[in-house]
Amino acid sequence: MIETLQALRFIFVLMIFMSHFTYQGICAFDAGGDCGVSFFFILSGFVLSLGYGSRIREGTFSYGRFMQRRLWKIYPLHLLCLLFFLVASRSDFDLTVLFNALLLQSWVPDPNYYFSCNSVSWFLSSLLFCYLVFPFACRRMSVWLTLVVFSACVLTYFVVPEEKVNAILYVYPLVRFVDFYIGMLLCRWFERGYRVPQAGWLECLLIVCLVTALAVYPWMDVKFRNAPLYWLVLIPLILVFAKGEGRVSAWLSTRPMQLLASLSMPFYMIHQMLTGILIRRLPKMPEVLMLFVCLLTILSVSWLIDRFFLRKMEKVA
C-alpha cells in the first residue's frame, strides 16, 4: 500500500477510538467514528482496485486465491478477538455468537446481532461482502453500473426510517458497498494519471475541510452524516495523499507513522473491548489521564498481537 495512505489508516482508526471513548458521561469525539468507517471502506475499494484491477481486466485474476488471502487476512484476528470476548464476558454460545463467528451479523437488522460480541467486527462482516463482489463489480464497472449503484443509494437514504439508520445506512453490507465502490472509482481516476495541482497546499486545505465536516456533524440530519457528509472530503483526500507530494505526506511517510500504521487493524479490533475493561476496572482518574492510559494499553496490546500472532499467521499463509 502507498505509505501515505497506510499512515492515514492509523489517523482514522484513532478517530474511531476517540468516538468510542466515553468516560464519566463524556464522549470525546462522537463524529470520528462515522468518518473513520467511511474512510476505511473507500480506502479498501481503492487499494484492492490498485492491486487487482489490471489482473481482473486482463483475465489473469484468480478468485479463489484472492478470497483465500482476504479471509486469511481478517479471520484469524477476528476469531482471536471473539474468543477473548467470550472468555472475558463469560458469555454463552448462542445464535448471535454463531452469526458473529461466521461474519454474518451485519445482515441482520437487529443491534443484538450486528453489534454483538466484539461489536466493531460488524465492519468485517460488511467488508467481507465487498470482497466477495469486488471482482465482479470491477469487471463490469461502467457508467450504467455507477448510475444503478448511486440511484439505489439515494433511494435507500430517503426511504429508510430514522430508527433504522444504524441497521441499514451504517451497517448493512449492500449500503456500505457504495463507499467501497467509490474507492474503486477513485482508483480508475488515479490510474489514468489525472493531474492533482500543488499537493502541498492542497493537503492542508483538505485537512481544514475534514475538520470542518467533523465540526458540522452534530447539526447534520442523522441519515446523511454517517457517510455522505464525508464523501466530498474523503474523495479528494485519498487522491491527493496517494500522490504524496506535500509536507504532510512526508510526515506520514516517516518510520514512526509507518509503525503505528502497521498496528491499525489489531488496534481497531481490540480498542472497544479493552477500553471498556480498563474504564470498569481502573480507579477513577481525570478524563485525559484515562484516555492516555487506554491509548497506551491498546497500542501495547496491538503491538503484541501484530508481533506474535499476525506475523506468524502471515508466515503460515
N, C-alpha and C positions, 0 to 999 in steps of 0.2 A: 504494500500500500504506500502511496505517496506520503512522505514523512510529515508534512504539514497537516494533512487530513488525519493521519494516525494520532498526532498530538491533540487535535481538536476533539477526538473521541474522549480524552480524559477531561477536557474542559466541560463538555456537555454531560458526561456521567457525573461530574461533580455538581452540576446544576440539578440533576435528578436527585442526588443525595441530599442536597440542601432542601429540595421540595418535600422530602420525606422526614426531615429532621424537625420534629415537634417536641418541644420541651417546656414544661410548665405552662401549657396552653398557648405557646407562641410557635407559629410556623415560620421558619426563617425565610423561605423563598418559594412560595407556592407555584409561581409561574414557571419555574425552571424545569419542572417535570414534563409538562406538555411540550415545551420547546425541545428538550433533550430527546424525547421519544421520537418526535417527528424528524429530528436531525439524523438519528440512527437508522430509521427506515429509509430515508432518502440516500444516506451515505451507503447503505448496503446495496441498494439498486445501482448506484453509481460505480462502486468498486467491483461488483460482480460483472457488470457490463464491460468494464475496463479490462477485466481479466479473462472473460469468456466470450464476449460478444463476437469477436472476429472468428473464433473457432466455430461458434454456432452458425454464423453466416457462411462459413467455408465448408461446413459438413464434417469437421474433424472432432466435434464435441461428443463426449460420452456421458449420457445422462446418468447411468448407473454409477460411474466413478465420481461424478460431480456430487450426487446425493450422498454417496458414502463419505466423502470428505466433509460435506456440510454437517451431516449427522455426527461424525466423529468430533467435529469442532465444538458442537453445542451440548451433545448428550451426556458425556462423562461428567462435566461440570454441573449440569442440571441435576443429574441423579445424585451427585455428591451433596449438593445443597438441599435437595429434597430429603435425603437420609438424615442430614443434620437437623432439619426442621422436625422430622418425625421423632427423633431421639430427644431433642431439646424441649419440644412441646408435649411429648408423650401422647401423641395423637393416635387414634385408632386408624386402621386401614379401611377406608370407606370408598364410596364411588367418586368423591371429589379427589381423593388421593390418586385413584386409578386414572382419572382424566388428566390430572396434573402430570403423572408419570409418563403418560403417552403424548403429552403436549397437545391435548385436545381441548383444554379448559376454555380457551378464548372463543370457541364456537358456541358455548352455552351462555345465553344472555342472562346470567344469574351471578351476582357478585360472590355468592358462596362457592361458585365454581371458578370463574375467571380470576378471582383474587384469592384462590385457595392456596394453602400451604405456603411455600415461598412465593408470595404474591407477585413479585416482579417477573416471575417466569412466564406470565401471560405474554410478554414480549416475544419470547422464544416460540410460543405456540403460533402467534401470528406470523412471525418471521419464517417459520418452517413452511407455512403455506406459500409465502413469497418465493422461497427456494424451489418449491415443487412446481410452480407455474412459470418461473423465470425463463427457462429455455424456450418454452412455447410462446410466451409474450415477446421475447427478444426476436424470435424467428419471424413473427407475424407483426412486428411493430410497424405501424403505418399511421397516416393521418386519420383513417377511419377508426382504427383501434383506439387512438388517443381521444377522439371525439366520443366514442362509446364509454370509455373509462371515466372521463370527466363529466359527461352528461349524467351518467348513473350516480356519480359522486354528488353533483349539485342537487339532484332529485332527492337522494338519501338525506342530505343535510337539511332539506326543507321539510321532509315528511316525518322524520324521527321526533317523537315527543321528548320533552326535556328530561323526563325521568329515565329515558333510555340512552342518554348521551354517553355515559361511560360504557354501557354494554355494547352499543353499536358504533358510535363515532370514535370512541377512544380505543376500544379493544378489538372489535370484530375484524377478523383477518381480511375479508373482502374489502372493507373500507380502508384498512391500513395499507393494502396493496397500492392504493393511489399514491401514497408517499413514496413507496418503493418504485413505482412506475415513473414518478417524477425524476428520481435518481437515474433511471435508465435513459430517460430523455436527455438529462444533463450530460450523460456520458457521450451520447451521439453528438451533441453540440461541442463538447470538449475534444472529441477525436477528430472533428472536422477542422480543428485549428482556428476557430474564430478568435480574433484578437481581443484581449482584455486590456483596456487602457490603464496605464500608470498604476500598477498594482499596489505600490507603496501607500499612496494617499487613499486609494480605494479600500484597502484593508481597514484603515482607521475609520473611514466613513461607514463601512458595513458593521463594524463593532458598535458605533453610535446608533445605527438603525436597529441593531439587535437589542441593545439596552432600551431603546425607545419602545420596541414591541413588548418587551418584558414589563415595562412600566405601565403601558395601557392595558395590559392583560386583565386586571380586576374589573375594568369597565366594559369589556367586550361581552357580547352575547355568549352564553356558555356553550352554544353549539359550534361557534366558529373560532374559539380561542385555543382549541386543543391542537389544531394543525394549520388551517388556512391563514390564521394570523401570522404564522411564521414563514409560510412558503415564499413570500416575496423577499424575505431577508435571506433565508437559507439557500435559495437557489443561486443568487449571485455570490453568496459567501463561499459555497463549495467550489464554484468555478474559479473564483479569484484565488482562494488559498490552494487550489490544486496547481495553479501556476507557480505559487511560492516565490514571488519576486520582491516582497516588501520586508520591512524590518520585523514586523510581527511574525511573518513566516520564518525569518531567520531565527527568531527566539523559539518558535515552535519546533524547529529542527535541531535544537541543542540536545545534548545527551540526556540531561535530567528530564526534559519533557518527553523524550522518547521512552525513557524508562517508565515514567508514570503512564504513558500511553499503553505500554505493554500490559499494564495491570487493569486496564479498563473493564474487561469482561468479568474477571473474578470480583472486582470492586462492585460492579453493578449487581452481580448475582447474590452477594452476601451482605450488601450495605444495610438493607432494611431490617433483616433479621438481627444482625449484630447491634445496630443502633437501638432496637427495641430492648434487647437483653441488657445492654450497658445502662440505658436510662432506668430500667427497672431495678438493676442490682447495685449500681453505684450510689453512694450518698449524694444528697443534693449539693449542687455547686452552681456558680454563675453560668449562665447560658453559653457564653463564649468559651469558657473552660470546658464545659461538657461537649460542645461542638468540636473543639480541638482534640479531646480525648477520643471521641468516636472516630474522627477522621484518621487520627494516627493509628488507632487499633485496626480499623478496616484496611488501611494501606498495608500494615504489617501482615495481617492475615492474607490479604490478596497476594503479597509477595511470596508468602509461604506456599499458597496454592499454586501460583504460577511456577515457582521453582521446583517444588517436589511432587506436583501432581500433573499439571498441564504439560510441562515439558516431557515428562515420562510418557504421557499419552501420545504426544507427537512422535516420539521415538518408536512406539509400538505401531503407529499408523504407517 
